[in-house]
Amino acid sequence: MAQDRVSPTDRRGRPISPPVLRAAEEVSRRAIQHAERLFVDGAVAANLLEEAAAAVSRALTAKGTHERPVRDLESYLFRAFLRRLNRAKRRQSLFSEAVELESFPAPISSDPRAALEMKIFMDEFLMQCDPAMRDVVCRRIEGCSWNEIGRAYRISSHAAESKFSQALQKVRKKIGLR
């Protein structure tokens, strides 16, 4: 990471208390290196660290002075970061599995819990799409080829695939995967 500076607020504008900010700056290099080993972009990891720091700040403020203070703030913050990182990786893998073009015609999982999670994720994904893109996704799930989809929209198969890819990029950005 080029710099070890952590913003005093997370991307949603929530403040990070000074002691937690110092702890975040101490663990930032290790945290981001760990995330990059898991193939998570450094900028995404920095956002996750800032979100974890803001959450820890809120938790410590809510506890107040009447409870026992955290003994090792850096470790506490790093664990909070790891939980967010794991959740982001899980969401990213669900997204990848959901939009894998070859997996659309086949059943995604035989595990009922995984199937329910995938259904919820696909519903969230489809809510972010415009109606035309929802139709394209449904056609792909039903097993239509890019040629068939292109004919339905009076465009080439390459244009249909390209528009689908662009829409995926927009949705990834909207739901926080890019």
Order of alpha helices (4+ residues) and beta strands (2+ residues): alpha-alpha-alpha-alpha-alpha-alpha-alpha
